[in-house]
């Protein structure tokens, strides 16, 4: 049985694709396949390329070296970060693996903390001492410190209150503008996706039923399922949408 089939897209540098659909539609499977994080039992056909690098053809050693180019941020930062590490240790972990020296790691951590709008003294805090929004910013910083070309964000705002969602979306847009990162943003919240993404893919039962510019999907959805999603979504007034 195929979890996902007949899905394809291109994403230009510095732009965002939103992937939406019901639970079980294949959103997270696509994310894990793109990052080559599916289990060895999963069979992936087709190709995934970043620039001129075909990810599925990389050896394990080559993939470890290339991994910094594609980073993931998950829905629950508390579950995806080590609760025994302080913020400095959490964010610097990727650089440590790369053999970057202590002074350079600290400088990079402080720079990326400023980028996600957290004060430098947070380096000494532990996850349980942070709010949900602050933990998500730390998770963003951990990904950003690797200077990726692509960031996959899997429901990164779903556990946050509406005010914090607005702040995180504004932060993501600012970071994208500054660094030219491409985002693949997975969510069931069309309101957030519309605010962040120029393009949207609608999934149903593991298949893409519609792929279009964000403004086109919201003004003139073609597929009945897309129409249903638009009709049942609540448009938030606090978001600034792409047009």
N, C-alpha and C positions, 0 to 999 in steps of 0.2 A: 504493500500500500504506500502510495506517495504522500508525504506530508505537504509538499509544495511542488507544483509543476507549472511549466510554461510561464516562468517569470523572468523578465529581462528589463534592464534599464541602463541608461548612461547618466552620469552625474558630473557636471562641470565643476571645476575647482571653485571653491568659495560659494557654492549654492547648497540648498537643502532639499532633501526628499523626505516627505512624510509617508509612513506606511501605516494604514489604518485598517481596521476590520474587527470582527467579533473575536471573542476568546476562542483559541483553537484554530484560527484561520491561517496560521503559519508565519505570523510576524516575527516571533523570536527565533523560529527555525531559520528564517532568512538571515537574521542578524548573525547567528552563530555560524552559518555556512559562509557568510562573507568574511568573517574573521577567522575562519578555519578552526572553529572551536567545537564542532560537533564530535560526538564520540566516534571511535574507530569503526563501530558497527554501522554507522550511517553512510549511505552511498550518495555521493554528490556527483551529478553529471553536469556538463556544461563548463563554463569558465568564469573566473572572477579575476579581474585585472585592475590594478591601481597604477596609473600611468602605463608604462610598457611592461610591467611585471605581472605575470600570470601566477597568482597566489597558489593555485592548486598544484602547480608543477614544482613548487619549491620543496627542497628536502627539509627535514626537521631542523638541521643546522642553519640552512638559509632562512627558514621561516623565523627562527629565534632572532636572527639579525634584522629581518624585515619587520618584525612585529611592532616596532615603535611607530610605524607609519599608519597603523590602524588600531585605534583604541576604543574600548567599550566603557560606557557608564550605565550602571544598572538601576533598576527601580528602587531597591532598598540598599542605600549605602552602608547601613549598619551591618547588613549581612555580607557585604562584599569587601569590607575592610577589616583588618585584624584589630579586635578591641583591645589587645594588649600593647599595640603600638601607639605612640603619640603621633600628632599630626606631621611632625618632621619625618618620622620613620615611615609613615604611610605614603607620603608624597615622594620621598626620595628613593623608594624601593627600586623603581625601574632604572634609575641612574646608578644605583649601587650594583645592580646586576651587570651593567655595562662597564663597571670599573672606574667610574668618575670619582675623583678624589673628594675628600670631605669638604674642603673649602668651596670648591665649585658646586658641590651638591647643595650646600647651605645657601649659597648665592642664588642658585636656580630656584630653590624652594621659596625663598622670600620674594623673588620676582613673580612667581606664579601665584603665590598667595595674594599679592597686590592685584594681580590680574583678575582673580575671582572675588576681589573686594573683601578680603579678610585681613585683620591686622596681624603684624609680624609676631606678636606675643602668643598667637594661637599655636605656634610650633610646639609648645609645651603641653597643650591640652590633649585629652584622650576622647575618643568618640562619645562616651557616655556624658561628657561635659558639654556637648554641642547640641544645638537644636537640629531638627530634621533638615531645615534649609542650609544650615552651616555644614552639616555632614555631607550634603549633596555638593556643596561648593568644594569641599575637600576632595570628594571623588572626582570632580571635574579637574581640580588642580593636579591630581595624580595622573590623569590622562594627558593633560595639557603639557606637563613637564617633559613629555617624550616628543613634543612638537610633531604630532601626527598630521598626516595629510587628510585622513578621514576619521571622524568620530561617529561611532554608532551609539545612539542614546536610546536605551530600551525602557520606556515608561519612566523617565527620570523625574517627572513632576507629579505623577499620579498620587503619591503619598503626601503631597504638600498642600497646605491651605491655599485658597485662591490668591491671596495677596503675595505669598511667597512664590507661587507659580508665575505671576506676572514679573516679579523681580528676576527670577531665574531665566525666563524667556528673554527679557531685556539684556541680561548679562550674556547669554549665548549669542545674541545678535551682535553685541558689541565685540565679543571675542572673534566671531567669524569675520567681521569687518576688518579687524586689526590683523588677524593672522591668515586669512584666506582659507580657513579649514572648510572642508565639505562635511555636512552633517547628514546622517541617515537617522531620522527621528521616528521612533516607533511609539504609537500611542493609540488609545481608544477615544481620546478626547480631541474631537475635531477642532474645537475652539483653540486649543494650544497649537495644534498642527497648522492651522490657518495663520496663526500669528507668526510662526517661525519659518515655514517652508514655502518655497516657490513652486514646488511640484508635489503631487500627492498620488500615491498608488493605493487603490482600494482592493483589499483581499477578501475573498469569501471561499471557505472550504478549500484553502490551499491554492487558489487560482487568482490571478489578477483579473478583476472584472472591469477596472477602469484605471487609466493612467493619464493625467493631464496637468496643466498648470493649475495652481491653487485657485486663482480667481475664476477660471473656467469651471472647475468642479463645483464651486459654491454658487455660481450664478446660473449654470446650465448643466447639471449632472445628467449623464446619458444612461447609465445603468439603473434599473429599478432599485437595486440594493444601495447604490450611492445616493439615490433620491431619498430613500428611507433614512439613511444616516444623516443627511442634511436636514430633513424634516424634524428629526427627533433631537438634533443637537441644539444646545442653548448657546446663543451667541453672547460672548462676554464683552462687556463694554470697556474693560480696562486694557484690552490687548490692542496693539497697533498692528494691523494685518498687512501682509505683503499685497501689492497690487501690480 
